[in-house]
Amino acid sequence: MSSSPIARIHVRGIQHNLDLARACSPHSQLLAMVKGNAYGHDMLGLASRLQRVDAFGVARVAEGQQLRAQGVKQPIIVLHGFNDLQELEACRQAALTPTVHSQYQLDLLSDQGSRDLPVWLKLDTGMHRLGFSPVAFQAIITSGEFNVTCVLSHLANAERLAHPENSAQLALFEALTKDLGIPRSLANSGAILGWPESHYDWIRPGIMLYGSSPANNNVADLRLAMTLTAPVLSVKAVAAGETIGYGSIWRAPKNTRIAVLGIGYADGYPREVPVQMPVWINGQRRPIVGRVSMDTLMVDVGDLPTAPNERAEMWGRALPVDEVAALVGSIGYTLMSGLTARVQRELVDE
């Protein structure tokens, strides 16, 4: 067994979640979001296995170039678009479709004679992050100077579908795009699962592909996509009253046994964890004790039979990533996408 943490990527689970997105919006095309190394799930490894998608979505030009180098043939939408002349040329060379969200980008297109380049045009309907104001958006469309193949916006509160801002954003998007005759895209994972009115021509499933909840109520059918395990490096007896790890912040209340696991914050596991933060080892939940170190953490296994070269589940089927995330005041997106390159990825057909 490896002495490194291993993230087992459950390809069939991801394919099931993809099919669920299709079922929620059978008349829309599907843009599979694989940015951030597919939320930590090995973008390049997955791309060749996810053939039933209409396009892939990335944040950055470099991600799109990597997919093309891997042999991906589907359209690739770059959500940040290009940020300089080199990236603009890379989009053309690699047949990437950039999202245009600023006047700076429009000026680059014009200055470089690239107005014919297919682009997605982003409208800011209330997120106030990237995108054109309604007035600027309408002026760009009216000018007819650019090759806009889709218009899109992004919901600020899709994980809370009852939030009034969602309806306001949808109403504005509908009003400004309904008569354009151009494909439209608005729905991310939360909206795909719970808000059919937002689906339009393209849906953009992201975190739902990877089995994590976008925090609405229709997630029962999502399947596990990642199991993170860490090796047991050592098991040692600790006497009552002895302290554990940096800062000596945990003192053994009684004689016990401590398993040292080969995972730490350099692997992307959270450094700050609450008292009794669990891991799953040999069929039981056992608590992390002491501080999480760069490469290791320690677990109070008590009398539970545990030996070096066994593995503990940090999150997965027995310990859902959303539960782990909630315990550290975070979200599943952050934990999975935060896993570093030190964590081995293993794609398995399950």
C-alpha positions in Angstrom: 0.0 0.0 0.0 1.1 3.6 -0.6 2.5 5.7 2.2 0.6 8.7 0.6 -3.0 9.7 0.9 -5.1 8.4 -1.9 -8.2 9.9 -3.4 -10.2 7.2 -5.1 -12.3 8.8 -7.9 -15.6 6.8 -8.5 -16.1 7.3 -12.2 -19.5 5.5 -12.3 -20.7 7.8 -9.5 -19.8 10.8 -11.5 -21.4 9.4 -14.6 -24.5 8.7 -12.6 -24.6 12.3 -11.4 -24.1 13.5 -14.9 -27.1 11.4 -16.0 -29.1 12.9 -13.2 -28.3 16.4 -14.5 -29.5 15.3 -17.9 -32.7 13.9 -16.5 -33.4 17.2 -14.7 -33.1 19.1 -17.9 -33.5 16.8 -20.9 -33.8 19.5 -23.5 -30.7 21.4 -22.5 -27.1 20.9 -23.6 -24.7 20.0 -20.8 -21.5 21.9 -20.0 -19.6 19.8 -17.5 -17.6 22.0 -15.2 -14.1 20.5 -14.7 -12.3 23.6 -13.5 -10.0 23.4 -10.5 -8.8 19.9 -11.6 -12.4 18.8 -11.7 -13.0 20.0 -8.2 -10.0 17.9 -7.1 -11.1 14.8 -9.1 -8.4 14.7 -11.8 -9.6 16.7 -14.7 -7.3 15.0 -17.3 -8.1 11.5 -16.1 -11.8 12.1 -16.1 -12.1 14.0 -19.4 -11.6 10.9 -21.6 -14.1 9.0 -19.6 -16.9 11.6 -19.7 -18.0 11.2 -23.3 -21.6 12.0 -22.8 -21.1 15.7 -22.3 -21.7 18.4 -24.9 -18.8 20.6 -23.7 -16.4 21.1 -20.9 -16.1 24.2 -18.7 -12.9 25.5 -17.2 -11.9 28.7 -15.5 -8.6 29.4 -17.2 -7.0 29.2 -20.6 -4.3 26.9 -19.4 -6.9 24.4 -18.2 -8.4 24.4 -21.7 -5.0 23.9 -23.3 -4.4 20.9 -21.1 -7.7 19.3 -22.1 -6.9 19.8 -25.8 -3.4 18.3 -25.3 -5.2 15.3 -23.7 -7.2 14.8 -26.9 -10.5 16.3 -25.9 -12.6 17.1 -29.0 -15.7 18.6 -27.4 -16.1 22.4 -27.2 -14.3 23.9 -24.2 -15.7 27.1 -22.6 -13.2 29.3 -20.7 -15.3 31.1 -18.0 -12.6 33.7 -17.2 -11.9 34.2 -20.9 -8.5 35.6 -21.9 -6.5 38.2 -20.0 -3.8 39.2 -22.5 -2.8 38.8 -26.1 -1.1 35.5 -25.5 -4.2 33.9 -24.0 -6.3 35.3 -26.8 -4.1 33.7 -29.3 -4.1 30.4 -27.3 -7.9 30.4 -27.5 -7.7 30.7 -31.2 -5.0 28.1 -31.6 -6.6 25.5 -29.3 -10.2 26.3 -30.5 -11.2 27.4 -27.0 -14.4 29.4 -26.6 -13.7 32.3 -24.2 -16.2 34.0 -22.1 -16.1 37.8 -22.6 -17.0 39.8 -19.5 -15.2 43.2 -19.8 -14.5 46.0 -22.1 -10.8 45.3 -21.9 -11.5 41.9 -23.6 -13.6 43.5 -26.3 -10.9 45.9 -27.1 -8.4 43.1 -27.4 -10.7 41.3 -29.8 -11.1 44.4 -31.9 -7.4 45.4 -31.9 -6.3 41.9 -32.9 -8.9 41.5 -35.7 -10.5 38.7 -33.7 -14.1 39.8 -33.7 -15.0 36.6 -35.6 -13.8 34.4 -32.7 -16.7 32.6 -31.1 -17.3 33.9 -27.6 -19.8 33.5 -24.8 -21.0 36.9 -23.5 -21.6 37.4 -19.8 -24.3 39.5 -18.4 -24.1 40.7 -14.7 -27.6 40.2 -13.4 -26.7 40.8 -9.7 -23.7 38.7 -8.7 -21.5 41.8 -9.4 -18.4 39.7 -10.0 -17.8 39.3 -13.7 -20.1 40.4 -16.5 -21.4 43.5 -18.4 -24.0 45.8 -17.0 -27.4 45.5 -18.7 -26.8 48.7 -20.6 -23.4 47.7 -21.9 -24.7 44.2 -22.6 -27.5 45.5 -24.8 -25.1 47.8 -26.6 -22.7 45.0 -27.5 -25.5 42.8 -28.7 -27.0 45.6 -30.8 -23.7 46.4 -32.4 -23.5 42.9 -33.9 -19.7 43.3 -34.0 -18.8 40.1 -32.2 -19.5 36.5 -32.7 -21.6 35.8 -29.7 -22.6 32.1 -29.6 -24.2 32.0 -26.2 -25.2 34.5 -23.5 -24.8 33.6 -19.8 -25.1 34.9 -16.3 -24.5 33.4 -12.8 -26.8 33.0 -9.8 -25.5 34.4 -6.5 -27.8 32.3 -4.4 -28.6 29.1 -6.2 -27.9 27.0 -3.1 -30.9 28.9 -1.5 -33.5 28.8 -4.2 -36.1 30.7 -2.1 -33.8 33.7 -1.9 -35.5 36.7 -3.6 -32.4 37.7 -5.5 -32.8 34.5 -7.6 -36.1 35.6 -9.0 -34.8 39.1 -9.7 -31.8 37.7 -11.5 -33.9 35.4 -13.6 -36.3 38.2 -14.5 -33.5 40.5 -15.7 -31.8 37.7 -17.6 -35.1 36.7 -19.3 -36.0 40.3 -20.2 -32.6 41.1 -21.8 -32.1 37.8 -23.7 -35.5 36.4 -24.6 -35.7 37.9 -28.1 -32.0 37.6 -29.1 -32.2 34.2 -30.9 -28.9 33.3 -29.1 -28.5 30.2 -26.9 -28.6 31.0 -23.2 -27.1 29.6 -20.0 -27.9 30.4 -16.3 -28.3 27.2 -14.2 -25.5 25.8 -12.1 -25.9 22.7 -9.8 -28.4 24.1 -7.3 -30.6 25.5 -10.1 -30.4 22.4 -12.1 -31.7 20.3 -9.2 -34.4 22.6 -8.1 -35.4 25.3 -10.6 -36.4 24.2 -14.1 -37.3 27.8 -15.2 -33.6 28.6 -15.1 -32.4 25.8 -17.3 -32.5 27.4 -20.8 -30.3 26.0 -23.6 -27.2 25.1 -21.6 -26.9 23.8 -18.0 -23.6 24.0 -16.1 -23.4 21.2 -13.5 -20.4 21.6 -11.3 -20.3 20.3 -7.7 -23.3 18.0 -8.3 -21.2 15.9 -10.7 -18.8 15.2 -7.8 -21.5 14.1 -5.4 -21.5 17.0 -3.0 -24.6 18.9 -2.0 -25.2 22.4 -3.4 -27.4 22.9 -0.3 -30.9 22.4 -1.6 -33.3 19.6 -0.9 -33.1 17.5 -4.1 -29.8 15.8 -3.6 -30.8 12.3 -2.5 -29.9 10.7 -5.8 -26.3 12.1 -6.0 -23.7 9.4 -5.7 -20.3 9.3 -4.0 -17.5 10.5 -6.3 -14.4 10.5 -4.0 -13.1 8.5 -1.1 -10.0 10.0 0.6 -7.9 7.6 2.6 -4.7 8.0 4.5 -2.2 5.3 5.7 -1.5 4.3 9.2 2.2 5.0 9.7 2.5 4.0 13.4 0.5 3.0 16.4 1.9 3.7 19.9 0.8 3.5 23.5 0.3 6.7 25.3 -0.1 6.9 29.1 -2.7 8.9 30.9 -1.6 12.5 31.3 0.8 12.5 28.4 0.4 15.2 25.7 0.2 14.8 21.9 1.7 16.8 19.1 2.6 20.5 18.6 1.6 22.8 21.4 0.8 19.9 23.7 -2.9 20.9 23.3 -4.3 17.4 24.0 -3.6 15.4 27.1 -4.6 11.7 27.2 -7.4 11.3 29.9 -6.5 7.6 30.3 -4.1 5.0 28.9 -4.8 4.7 25.2 -3.2 4.0 21.8 -2.6 6.7 19.1 -2.5 6.0 15.4 -0.3 8.4 13.3 -1.8 8.9 9.9 0.2 10.0 6.8 -1.9 13.1 5.9 -1.7 16.7 6.9 -2.3 20.3 5.8 0.3 20.0 3.0 -2.1 17.5 1.4 -5.0 19.8 1.7 -6.6 18.4 4.9 -7.8 21.2 7.2 -5.3 22.3 9.9 -8.0 23.6 12.2 -10.3 20.8 13.2 -12.8 20.7 16.1 -12.5 18.5 19.2 -13.6 14.9 18.3 -13.2 15.5 14.6 -13.8 11.9 13.3 -12.0 9.6 10.8 -13.3 6.2 9.9 -10.9 3.4 10.7 -11.6 -0.3 10.9 -15.4 0.1 11.0 -15.5 2.8 13.7 -15.4 6.6 14.0 -12.4 7.6 16.0 -11.4 11.2 16.9 -8.4 13.2 15.7 -6.4 14.4 18.7 -3.8 17.2 18.9 -2.9 19.5 16.1 -2.9 18.5 12.4 0.7 18.8 11.2 2.0 19.4 7.7 2.3 15.7 6.9 0.6 13.8 9.7 -2.2 13.8 12.2 -3.0 11.6 15.1 -6.1 9.6 16.0 -7.1 8.1 19.4 -7.9 4.5 18.5 -8.1 3.2 22.0 -8.5 -0.6 22.0 -9.5 -0.7 18.3 -7.3 -3.2 16.5 -5.1 -1.0 14.2 -1.8 -1.6 12.6 0.7 0.2 10.3 -0.1 -0.1 6.6 -3.9 -0.1 7.2 -5.8 2.9 5.8 -8.3 5.3 7.4 -11.1 7.0 5.5 -10.9 10.8 5.9 -14.1 11.2 3.9 -16.2 9.0 1.6 -19.0 6.6 2.0 -18.8 6.2 5.8 -17.9 9.8 6.4 -19.5 12.1 3.9 -17.4 15.0 2.7 -20.2 17.5 3.4 -20.3 16.4 7.0 -16.6 16.8 7.4 -16.8 20.2 5.7 -19.6 21.3 8.1 -17.5 20.4 11.1 -14.7 22.7 10.0 -17.0 25.5 9.0 -16.5 25.0 5.3 -18.1 23.3 2.2 -17.4 20.2 0.3 -16.2 22.1 -2.7 -13.4 23.6 -0.7 -12.1 20.4 0.8 -12.1 18.4 -2.5 -10.7 21.1 -4.7 -8.1 21.9 -2.0 -6.4 18.5 -2.2 -2.9 19.0 -3.4 -0.8 17.2 -5.9 0.7 15.1 -3.1 -2.5 13.2 -2.9 -2.6 10.3 -5.4 -5.7 10.1 -7.5 -6.9 6.7 -8.6 -9.8 6.5 -11.0 -11.9 3.4 -10.4 -14.9 2.1 -12.3 -17.3 2.0 -9.5 
